[in-house]
Amino acid sequence: MVRSQLLQKLCNLYPSIFRKDLEKIIEIIFEEIISSLKEGKNIEIRGFGTYKVAKRKARVGRNPKNAEVIQIPEKNVIKWKTSKVFFKRLNKNFTENEISDTY
């Protein structure tokens, strides 16, 4: 699902709210998540998961085109972990010790 599909789904679920207002709500939510992560804060959305900022250490890598050794600098990355509730809903057959027929 992309942002436009999310917006369309919300418009269908809440026809009394203007599309422009729903766009602004989605934008505010994403901007708040981004700004909090930029500040190094963790984000927990109950029933969905947590986002954490972690540092990836600098390391030596290799350019796949010419096999040249390059230095890859340290950088911040986002780690995401599902909540137990979301994991159970996503893997219902797995958590019940049953093998899914869609596997």
C-alpha positions in Angstrom: 0.0 0.0 0.0 1.3 3.4 -0.9 0.3 6.8 0.6 -2.3 7.5 -2.1 -4.0 4.1 -1.4 -4.0 4.8 2.3 -5.6 8.2 1.7 -8.3 6.7 -0.6 -9.1 4.0 2.0 -9.5 6.6 4.7 -11.7 8.7 2.4 -13.9 5.7 1.8 -14.1 4.9 5.5 -14.8 8.5 6.6 -16.8 10.2 3.8 -17.8 13.0 6.2 -14.2 14.2 6.5 -12.8 16.3 3.6 -10.0 14.6 1.5 -7.8 17.7 2.1 -8.2 17.3 5.9 -7.3 13.6 5.7 -4.2 14.4 3.6 -3.1 16.9 6.2 -3.6 14.4 9.0 -1.5 11.8 7.2 1.2 14.4 6.6 1.3 15.5 10.2 1.6 11.9 11.4 4.5 11.1 9.1 6.2 14.4 9.9 6.0 13.8 13.6 7.4 10.3 13.2 10.3 11.6 11.1 11.1 14.5 13.4 11.1 12.3 16.4 13.4 9.8 14.8 15.7 12.6 13.7 16.0 13.7 17.3 16.9 10.1 18.3 13.7 9.3 20.1 12.1 5.9 19.9 8.5 5.6 18.7 6.1 3.0 20.0 2.7 2.5 18.3 0.8 0.1 20.5 -0.5 -2.9 18.6 1.7 -2.2 15.6 5.4 -1.9 16.5 8.4 0.2 17.6 10.8 2.2 15.6 14.3 2.8 17.0 17.3 4.7 15.6 20.6 2.7 15.7 24.1 3.5 14.5 25.7 1.3 11.9 29.4 1.3 12.4 31.9 2.4 9.7 33.3 -0.5 7.8 35.3 -1.4 4.8 33.3 -2.5 1.7 34.0 -3.4 -1.9 32.6 -1.8 -5.0 30.9 -4.6 -7.0 31.7 -3.0 -10.4 35.4 -2.9 -10.1 36.3 -4.7 -6.8 37.8 -1.5 -5.4 38.0 -1.4 -1.6 36.1 1.6 -0.2 35.5 3.0 3.3 31.8 3.1 4.2 31.1 5.8 6.9 29.1 5.4 10.1 25.4 6.2 9.6 22.1 6.1 11.4 19.6 3.4 10.5 16.0 2.7 11.5 15.2 -0.6 13.3 11.6 -1.8 13.4 10.1 -4.5 15.5 6.5 -5.7 15.3 4.4 -5.8 18.5 3.3 -9.2 19.8 -0.3 -8.4 18.9 0.5 -7.6 15.3 2.8 -10.6 15.1 0.0 -12.9 16.3 -2.5 -11.4 13.9 -0.1 -11.7 11.0 0.9 -15.3 11.8 -2.2 -16.7 13.2 -1.6 -20.3 12.0 2.1 -20.1 13.1 1.2 -19.1 16.6 -1.4 -21.9 16.9 1.3 -24.4 15.9 -0.5 -25.2 12.6 1.0 -25.2 9.2 -0.7 -22.8 6.9 -2.1 -24.1 3.6 -0.9 -20.9 1.9 2.7 -21.6 2.8 
